[in-house]
Amino acid sequence: MNTLFIDITELVGWGGKLTGVPRVMHELAIRFEKDDEYEVCFCSWDKERKVMRKINTVPEQFLYEDSKNKQKSRDDYVLNSIKKIIRSSRFLSLFTEVSIGSIRRLKRKLVLITTRVEEINPIKGDLLFILSEWHGNNPTFIEYLRRIKSSGVRLIHFSHDLLPIVAPQYTGHATGYFKNYARRIYPHCSLILVNSKHTKKDIENWLNKEKLKTPKIEVVRLGDDFKITKPHKPTNVEFLKTGLKGGDFLLCVGTIESRKNHMLLYYTYKLASHRGVNLPKLLLVGRKGWGSECFIDTISNDPDVNNQIIFMHDINDNVLSWLYDNCLFTIYPSFYEGWGLPIAESIAHDRTCLCSSTSSMPEVAGDLITYFSPFSVDDCLSGIMTLLKFGNLAKAEKKLKDYKTTSWDETYEQVKAIIKTSI
């Protein structure tokens, strides 16, 4: 039986709560881990050794506090290792580097010294399923993929979006390496999986423009359920200070970064304040992303809105579930998405979503929810005020009864069936 190797490099290196792409990777990986039809082997690119190493089990989802504790344990381990190595003249030259400030290089060497890896070597007929391209900024990794492809290994790629190419202003200058990776790897894939028709179209258009071969591309619908032990009301100080009880706030879920367009919500609340319109408080829930510091600082110091807009970072799924269940409705103003998980999650919790009308987002719920232009403050404010009018919210939620939820088990079965029939 040929082996299905699954590259989970980004998941292995992820810290904190699983959101977005890491959540998709995790949901698929834990199901493949239990699969008895394929011989599955998880792997991760080791950029120091320049090899693909075996990962024995899928990393568990962990909370932010657990992440900090794990980091502390790793730091303690490194410090103890240093103490032991100091006593050994064999590594005296290693510590010469410390005296000139090369701590980072030292830590990398310590990892190489104190850990062993099992290198994996796919052979002809095997499959390598790459769950994310965001760790592809490495020439040796690209060469590795091309080398095993030439030896008969079939490449399957999950492409979550083409953001760095179609909207480079939102990616922290990642466009160059992403283009290089996509140009050199996508045409050599046996299959590319995507999460929306819009992403498929983006890839096809770009490959055609570049005059590159377009492989088979299949659309997979992502799941909108996640495991909940019990919805739990937030107990952090920031939330308690708001005095919110439930049913009295709006919710926006997503990493705090420019692409998600939280600035539009700031201007919307600012406009409402100047017009004397009293809106419900707005919770912005998500980890701090690229370039978020100035935005958070602006809102935190604006007396017009700093009591109306509240940030919550790195919460767990139980708290997130409570927020979905107890908000009036959700808002998703993003400029561009490969899919838009928070839209589907909101509807799965019977909460309508006031949503951006661009890219793939209308694919999630079709005409069951209300859309607005992510470039228009007036459009956004009008949408909020319309939903808040007596009776309109109940009507909007009634429409959601026609929405068909998708479980992650169903997503996994889609992926598995496509791989089986396409390769």
N, C-alpha and C positions, 0 to 999 in steps of 0.2 A: 504493500500500500504506500502511495506517495504521501509525503508529509506536508501538512499545511502549517507553514511558519507564519506567525503573526507578530509583526513589529509593533511594540507598544512603548517605544522610546520616550515619547512625550509624557505618557502616563506614569512611567517609572520615575521621571524627574519632576513630576508635578507636586506642588505643596499646597495645602489648604483644601477647601471645599471643591468638589468636582462640579464644574460648570461648563457649559458650551461644549467645545470639542472634546475635552477630557471626559465629560460625562458620557458622550456618545461612545468614545473608545472603551470606557469602563463597562458600560451596559452590554456592548457586544462581546468584549473579552471574557467577562464572567460567564457568559452563556456558551461561548466556544470552549471554555475550560471544562465544562460538563459534557461536551459533545462526545458521543461514542462512535459516530460515523466516520469522523476524520481522525487521523493521527495528528494531534495538534501540538505544536511547540512554540511557546512564546519566546520572544527575543528582543534585544535592545542593542542599539549601536553604541559601542564603546569608543568614544572619539579619542581617548588617550592611547589605547592599544590598536585602534583602527581595525577592529574586528566586530562581528556580530556575536553577542554573547547570549547564552541561554538564560531565560528567566523562569524559575521553577513554578512560580504562582503569580496570579494577577494581584497587584497591590490593592489592598482594601481601601475603600473610601474612608477618609478620616477627617475629623473636625479641625478647625483652626487651632484650638488649644492643644489638641493631640499633636498637631504638626509642630508647634513650638516645643512641646516636650520631646518629640522625636529628634528635633534639631539639637536640643540641649544634650540629649543622650549621645548623639553623634559627635558633638563638640567635646563632651567629656571623654569619649573614646579616643578621639584624636589627641587630646591633651595627655591622656595616660600613655598613648603610644609614643608621643614625643618624649615623655619622661624616661621610658624604657630605652628609646633609641639614643638618648643623650649619654646613657651609661656605656654605649657601645662605640668603640673607636672606629668600628667598621663604617659608621655613618657620619664620621666627623666632617667629611667634605660636604655632606648634605647640609649641615648646620652653618657652614661658612656662608651659605646663601642667605640665611636668616639675617646675618649681620649686615647685609646690603639690602634688606627689605623685601626679599622675594618670598613672602609668606605664601602667596597663592601657588607658586610653583612647588613649594615645599609640600603643601597639602596634597597636590596631585601626585607627587612622588610617594607620599605616605600611603595614599590609597592603592597605588600600584604595588607597594611593598606588602601591605597588610591584607590584601584581598586577592582571591583567585577567581578566575572566570572560566566558564566552560564555553569554548568557541563552537559555534554551529556552522556547518558547511552544507547548505542545500545542494542537492544533486539534480540531474536531468529529470524532469517530470514533477519535481516538487513545486509547491506554490509559496510565494512570499506575499502575504497580505499586509500592506502598509496602511495603518489606520490614520496617519496624519503626516503631512509634508512639512510641518512647521519646524522640525529639527533638521531639515535638509540643507542647512547652511554649512555644508561641510564637503569639500571636494572629494575627500577619500570615501565618504558615504556614497556619493553619486557614482564614483568609479566602481565601487563594490557592487552596486545595483546593476550597472551596465555589464560588469564582468560575469555575474551569475546569470544574467539574462542571456548572454552569448553562449553560456554552457548548457542552456536548455531549461533553466528555472523560469517559471511563468510569474509575471508580476501582476498583482491586483492592487489597485490603489483606491482609497476612499478620499475623494476631494470634497472638502466641506464648503469651500467657496473660492472664488478667484479674486478676492478682495485686493491683494497687493497689486494686481494688474489693472483691474477696472476702477479701483478707487484708492490709488496709492497714498493719498493725503491722510488716510486713517490708519496706516500700518507702521509708523515709526521707521520709515525709510527701509522697509524690507523688500521693496519691489525688485531690486537688482538680483538678490540671491534667489528670490522666489521664481522670477522669470527664468533664470539659469536652470534651476531645478526642474521646473515644468517643461522647459524646452528640451532638456536632455533625457527626461524620464517618461513623461506622459506618452509620447509617441511609441515607446517601447513596451507599454503595458498591454497585457492581454485583455484587461477589463478595467474600467474606471467606474466606481460607484459614486453617485452624488445624492444629495438630499432634497433636490428640487429640480423642476423643469427649467427654472431660471438659471441655476448653476450649470446645468447641462448645456444650455444655450450659450452661456458665457464661455465655457471651455471650447465648444465647437467653433464659435466665432473667432476666438483667439488663435486656435490651432490653424484654422483656415487662413487667417490673416498672416500668420507666420509661415504658411506653406508647409506645415508639418502634418504627418499622418495622424488621422483621428481614429483612435481605437474604439471599440465598443463601449458605449456609455449607458448605464442603466440607473434609473431613479429609484431610490428607496425612501419610503416614508418613515420618519423618525417617531419613536415612541413619545408619549406625553404623560406617562405615569412614572412615579418613582416611589420606592419603598418608604412607608411611613410607619413608625412604631405607634406614635400618637401625636397628633398636632399639639404643639406646645406654644403657649403665649410667650412672647419675648420677656425676659427678665432683666435685660441689660439697662443700665442707668439711663442711657440716651432715650430709650423707648418709654421708660416709666415717667420720665420728665414730661413727655408729650401729653400725658393724661388720656391717651386714646384707649378706648374700651373694645372697639370692634364695630364695624358697620359705620364708621365715621372717618374713613381715610381712603385715599387713592393710592395705588401701588404701581411702581415701575421696577421691574426686575431686569438686571443686566449689568455687566461690568461697567464701571464708571470710566468711560473713555469717549473721545470725540465722536467716533463712529456711531455710538448709541444715541447721540444727539440730545443728551440731557439738558444742554444749554437752551434748547427750544422750550423745555418745560420751565426753566428759570425765567425766561423772557415772558412766557405765558402767565406765570404767577405774578410777575412784575407788572404786566399790563393789567391784569385783574385788579391788583392793588391800586393802581392809579385810576382805574375806572370805578373804584368803590365796590367791586364784586368780591364777595367773601366765598372763597373756594375751600373745600375740605383740605385737611393737611395731606401732604404728599410724601410717601416713603420711597426713597431711592435705595433699593436693595441691590448690592453687588460689590465685588471686590474692587479695590483701587487699581485701575489700569493705567496704560501709557498716557502720560500727560494730564492726569486728573488733579494734580495738586492745586493748580491755580483755580480751577473750576470750583473745587470744594472750598477753597479759601474765600473765593468771591461770595458764594452763597452764605457761608458761615458768618461773614462780616457785613451782610446787607440787611439792615434793620427792617426793610420792607417785607422780606421773605424768610429770614432765618428762623422764625418760629413756625413757618408754614411748611418748609421743606426739610425733611429729616433724613440723614444718611444712616444706613445700617450695613456694615461690612461683615463678610465671612460668617454668615449664619448657617445653621444646619438645616437639613430638609424638614425636620419636624417643625421648626419655627417658621420656615418658608411656607409650609402647608397651612399653618394657622393664619398667616398673613393673607394667603390666597383666599382662604375660607371666609375671612372677616373683613376684607376690603369691600368698598362699594363697587369698584371695577378697576381694571388695570389699564395702563397706558404704555404703548411701545412706540417711541418716536424715531427709531433707528433710521439712518440713511440707507444702509445696505446690510442685508443678511443673506447667508446661504440658505437659511431656513427660518429660524425664529422660535426656538423652543419655548420661551416664556409665553408666547401667544397661545400655543397648544396647551401648556400647563394651566394657564388661566382658565381656559374653556373647560378643561377636564375637571376643574374645581367649581364649575357652574358660575364663573364670573366672566362677564363679557369684557372684551378688550377694545379700547379705542386705539387704532393701529395706523402706523405709517403705510402709505399706499405704494411704496416703491419696492423694487427687486422681487424677491421670492415671497414676501410676507403675505400678499393676498392669496397665495396657494394654500396657506394653512387652514383658513376657515371660509374662504369664498365670500359669499354675500351674507353670511351669518353674523358678521360684526361690522362696525362702522370704521371708516378710514378717513384720514386727513393728510394733507400735504406736509411732509416733514420740513418744508421750507417756509411754512406760513404760521406765524404766531396766532393770527386771527382765526385761521382755520382750526387750529388746535383748541383755542379757548372756546370757540363756538361748539365744537364737538363735546367738550366737557360740560358746558352749560346745558346743551341739549339733553345729554344723558341724565343730568341732575334734575331735570324738570319732572314734576309729579307724573308717575305712571310710565315714563319712558324707560327707566331701568328695568322694570318688571317685564316690559315688552321685549327688551333686548335679551334678557335672560331666557325668556320663553323660546326665542328663536334658537337658542343653543341646544334645545332638545333634539334638533335634527343633526347635531354634530356627532360623528362617529369617532370615538377615541381609538387610539392605536397603542397597544401595549408594547413594551420593549421585547417581549417574547415574540410578538408578531413581526417586529422589525428584524429581529434575529433570523426568523424563519424566511423572511424575504431575502435577506443577504445570503443565507445558506442556499436557498433554491436557485438564486441567480448564479452563484458561483458554480453550482452543480451542473446547471444547464448551459452555461456560457463558456466553460473552460474544457 
